[in-house]
Structures are given as structure tokens and as C-alpha cells.
Amino acid sequence: MNLGDKLKVVMPLVEDMEKMLNKDIETVLKVESKRLQTAKDGKKFLLMTLSDRTGTVRAIDWYNAEKNDSEINEGNILIIKGKPVIFDGRLQINISKEENAVKILKDGEYDPERFIRKSKRNPEDMFRDLLKFIETISDNELKEFLKIVFRSLRDDLLVAPAAVKHHHAYIGGLLEHSLNVAKMVDFVSKLYGVNRDLAVSGALLHDIGKIREYVVKPSGIEVSTEGELKGHIVIGVEMIRSFARKFKLSKNKLLELEHIIISHHGEMELGSPVIPKTPEALIVHFVENMDSKVSKMLEIVQNTDGDWSEYDRSLGRRIYTVGR
């Protein structure tokens, strides 16, 4: 059995650790953050936040803190030995004192599936649903434009996540989110009598830049260099303009679609250069915001054992889980 097979079989995930309290474990986790600190007695300790696809856990190294701090970087994959405990009401791993209790792994020495979640829905099925949904658009120009865009981006869209940590942060997440938003926008647009075809088209395209904003690596989802420097809103507008030039999409429709993409965060403070200034853009903003927050909340509920979740910074609250 090679190292990758061994890690896949015997290494506990974060979600398993509360069942293994005070037992010696060996596991593989990704470094999200680290900080060398000094205790009241002057002793140095290394505080780390580690993660896998099932969650995050705090880890404390009291024995080789300075050495490990000098060698470990954020994003490293570690194999660690230690004991899961509950400290101050939170799960924590106390790292063992032996010098080799922490080791940095290279690509190929760990199972990528530990760090990359997948949508519970089959991406191929979702893509077929998307193409069927596009067929319901009455505006033939928009319909044909969307077919060209999504058929060209199919392979990337099947794996693209919608985030690194927040909503739909898994393979197929962008496709799942885009479909959810488009289906809800369809209903709301009919309810208010706005341009349904434009709103649905904008809903399907609003996050298209995330195809290039994120990259899926063996160690998990990361922001690309282009994503860091531009962000998915700018990337999305560039992508749509490129397709529109080839397709010769009318300037008016392109401008309306660009506005939906540019304004879908709703507020300048949240990253949109402008606020929604058309009914269709406002609907897409509210619906996509609802889908991202509700999906995140449901995910927290599913992963919480007690009556209340931990405080979630992205939602700004704890979640009551009783009866759910």
C-alpha cells in the first residue's frame, strides 16, 4: 500500500475527531493560518487553524513551536500526530511532543479527496438541466448567445466552485448556484412582470467569472492570480464581451447583461462598482444573495450536532438547529 492509499484509508477527518477525544491520532490537514505566540510563563507555542473538506480545527504545538513555525507555510499539507480534545468549548488537537509529530507532505503524498468536496448533484445532470432551461427563453438572440457561451465553457463549468470557503465551495458549486438562482429569478420575474428572458440570462451569467477566479488543486480550492488581481466581476464582464463580439450580440442586450453582472453584489461596499439600477438587476441581486446565504446556513445546520452552531463570520450569526 502506497502512502496515498494509506492516508485515504486510516486518517480521520475533522468531522470524525469528536468521536476520538483524548485518543492518539495521525491525520492529514491543510494549514489555513498559523501564529507563533508566547504564553504567560514566556513559553512559545504555535497556534494553527487546520482544515479538510469537512471543516476546520485548531491545533496547538507546545513542543516544537519555533522550529515548525519556521518551516510551515499557510497552504501546506501536514501529516500530524496528536490528541483531539475539547478546550474552551472547542475542538482542538494537541500536537504530540516528538520531533516528527508534524511533517509537510508533497503533492502525490496525500489523497486530494480529503480537501475537495463535490456537489451532491451530478454536474452532468445539472448541465443538461441548464441547457433545457435555456430552451425556455423566448428571446432567440439571448437563447442562442447563452448556448454558445455555456457549450464553450462546459468542461470548466462542470468542476468550477462558487467560492473558496463560503457558499457552494465545492466542485460543481458554481453550476449548482447558477441554476438555483436562475430558477428562482424565473419565478420572481413572472411575478413582477419584468423582462424574464433578460433576468434569467443575467442570473445564469452573473458569476461566470468564477470559472477563472478559482482553481481546483489537490490541496483544495484556491484563488487564481487573475482572480486576486481582477475578481470575478471584472473577469465575467471581459468573458461576456469576448463572446458578444464573436456572436455579434446587440449592444443594448450586452449592456443590460453587463449591468446585472457588475451590480449583482448589490452594494459598492460589497464589491459592486454600481448598485442595481434595473428591475432585472435588482431581482438577480436579491435572489443570488438569498441562495448563497440559505445554502450556507443549511450546510452549517447539517454539520452541527448541538442546538446552536458556532458563530459564522460570513453570515454574522450563530444558527439555531433544533428540529432541522
N, C-alpha and C positions, 0 to 999 in steps of 0.2 A: 504493500500500500504506500503510494507516494504521499508527500506532505499535504498536498492539496486535498486528496481523498481523506486523509486522517482528520484534517481540520473540519471538513464537511460533516464527518460522522460524529465526532465526540465533543466538539467545542460548544458550550451552551451560549445561547443568545441572551441579550439583555432581558427579554421578556420571561426567560426561564429562571432568572437569578434569585428571585424572592423565594423560590422553592428550594434553594440551595444555600440558605443563610448559614453562615459560620462553617461552611464546608470548604475544603481546599478545591479550587477550580483552576483550570487552564483554559483561556479563551482568546479570541481574536477580535480586536476592536479598532476603530479609527479614531485618531486624535482630532477632536473638534477645537479644543483650546487647551492651553496649559499656562500655569503661572507658578513660579518659584516664590515661596513665601517663608516668613520667619515666625515661629511660634513665640509665645511669651518668654519661654526659657532660652530663647536665642537659637533654637534648633531649626535648621532649614527643612522644609518639606515641599514636595511637588504636588500641586493640585491640578488634576486634569479632568476634562469632560470628554468622555469616550462614547462612541456610538456604533450601532449596526443598524440594519434595516428595521429592527423592531423598537428602537428607542435609544435613549441616552442614559449614561450613568456616570456619577462622579467617582473618581479614583484618587487615592492618596498614597504617595510614596514617601515614607519616613526614613528609609534606609539608604537609598542611593539617589537622593533627590538632585543634587547638583550635577552628578555625572549624567543622569538621564535627561535632565533639563538641557544640558549642553549638546546632547546627541539627537534628541527627539524634536521634530518639527510638526506643526499643525498639518494635517493631511496624511501623516504617516499611518501605516497599518502596523499594529503591535500584536504580538502574542504575549500575554501576561499571565503570571501566576499570582493568586491571591485568594482572599475570602470575601464573599459578599456579606455585608452587614447592613443593619438599619441604624443610621446615625442622624440624630436631629430630625427624625421623621422621614428621612430619605434613604433610598438605596445607595449604597456606597461600596466600592471594592477597596479593601485594604491590601495593598500590594505586598507580596512576601519579601523577606529581607535578603534572600540570596541574590548574588550579583547578577545572575542571568534571569531574574524574575521578569524582566522586560526586554523584549527583543524586537527590533524593527524587521518587518518582512518585506520582501520584494514582490513585484508582480509575478504571478505564477506560483507563489508560495502560500496562497490563500484562495478560498473559494469566493469568487465575485458575487455569488448569490447572497452572501451574508450582508452585502451592503446595497443591493439594488432590488427594490421592491417592484412588483408588476401590478398593473391594473387587474382587478378581479374579472373584468370583462375582456373578452378576446379582441385584441386590436384589429384583426382581420374582419371580424364581425362588425365592429364599430365603424370601420372604414366603409364596408358595404352599406351600413345604415346611413352614413354621411352622403354617399353617392345617391341613395334613394331619396334622401331628404332634399338634396339639391334639385332633383327632378320635380319637386313640388313648387319650385319658383316659377312664377308666370312670366317674369321679365326674361325673355330669351337671351338678351345680351349679358345680363348678370349670370344667368344659368350657365351659359357656355364659358364665360370667364372663370367661374368657380370650378367647373370641370377641368379646365386646363391647369389652373393653379394646383388643385388637390391631386390630380393624377400625376403631375410633375413632382410633387413633394411626398408622394405616397410612402416610399421607403423610410424617409426621415420621420414622417408623422407617426408611423407605426410604433416607433420607440421613444419619441420625444416626451419628456416630462414637462409638467407645467410649473415646476418650482424645484428648488434645492431642498427646502425644509418645510415649506408651508403647504398650501393646498395642492392636491394631486401630484405630489412629489414622487413619482414613480414612472416606470416605463409604460407608455400608453396614456399617461395622465393628461397630456395636452389634448389628445383626441377625445378623451372622455369628457373633459371640462368644456371643450368647444361644442360638442354635441349637446351636452346638458343645457348650456347657455342658449344655443340656437333653438332648441325645442321650447324652452320657456319664453324666449323672445317671440317666437311664433304665436304663442297663446296671447301674450300681453299686447302685441301689435294688433291682432284682430280685435281684442277687447277695446282698444282705444281708437281704432280706425286709422292708424298711421300707415306709412309705406312699409308693408310687411316684407316685401321682397328685399328692399334695401336694408331693413333692420336685421333680417335673418342672415343676409350676406355679410354684413358687418360683424354679426355675432360669430359666424364661422371663422372670420379672418382676424378678429380683434387681438388675438395672442399669437399670430402666425410667426412673429419674430422670435418666439421662444425656441423654434426649431434650431436657430443659430445661437441663441443666447446661452443655451446649456449644452454640455457634453456629458455623455454617459461613459464613465471609465470603470475599470474593475473595482476601484475603491469607492465608487458611488457617483452621484450626480455633482457636477461642478459647473461653475460659470466659466464660459469661454472667454478668451481675451477680447474678442469682439463684443461679447455681452457686457464685460466690465467697462469697456470704453464707450459703448453706444447705448446699451439697454435695448429691450425687446420692442419698445415703441418705435424708436428710430429705425431699427432693423426691419420691423414689419412694414413701415411705410416704404422703405427702399425696395423691399421684395415686391410689394404690390405695384409700385411704379414700374419696376422692371417687367413684370408680367403684363401690365396695362399697355406698355409701349409695343410689345410684340403682338398683343391681341387687338390693339387699337381701341381700347375701351374709351367711351366718351368722357370728355374732361369733367363734365358735371358729376357723373356717377363715381369717377375716380376720386374727385374732391370730397364727395359725401362719405365714401368708404374710408378715405384717409382721416377725415374728421372723427369718425367712430373709433378708429384705431388710436388716434392721438389723444382723444378725450376719455377713453374708457376707464381710467383710474378715478375720474370724477373731480378731482381737486388738484390744483398745482402743487400743493404741499405733499401730495401722494405720488407725484411723478408725471402728471399730465401737463403738457405745455399750455393747453387751454382746457376750460371746462366744457361739458356737453352743451351745444348750442342748437341742436335739432332734437325733435321728439325721439327720433330713432336712436340717436347717440345717447340720450338720457336713459332710455329703456335698456340699452345694452349695458351701460354702466351699472345701473341698479341690479340688473339680473346677474351679471357676471360677479358682482360683489357678493350677492346673496349665495350664489353657488360656491364660491371659494370659501366663504365663512361657514356655511352649513356643512359642507363636505369636511372641512377641518374639524368642526365641532363633533360630527358623527364619528370621525376617526378617533378623536380623543375619548369619546364615550366607550367605543369598542375596546380601547386599550387601558381602561381604568377599572380597577377591581373594587374600590371603595365607593362611598356615596358621592364624593367630590373628587374632581381631578386636581392635579397640580395647577398652579397659575400658568396660563398660556399667554406669552407676551404678544404674539401676533393677534390674538383675539382680545387681549386686555382683560381677562377674567378667568375665574375657575368655572368648571362646568358641573352642574348637578346631574348625576347619572342614575338616580333611583328610578326603577321602573322602565329603564331603557335597555 
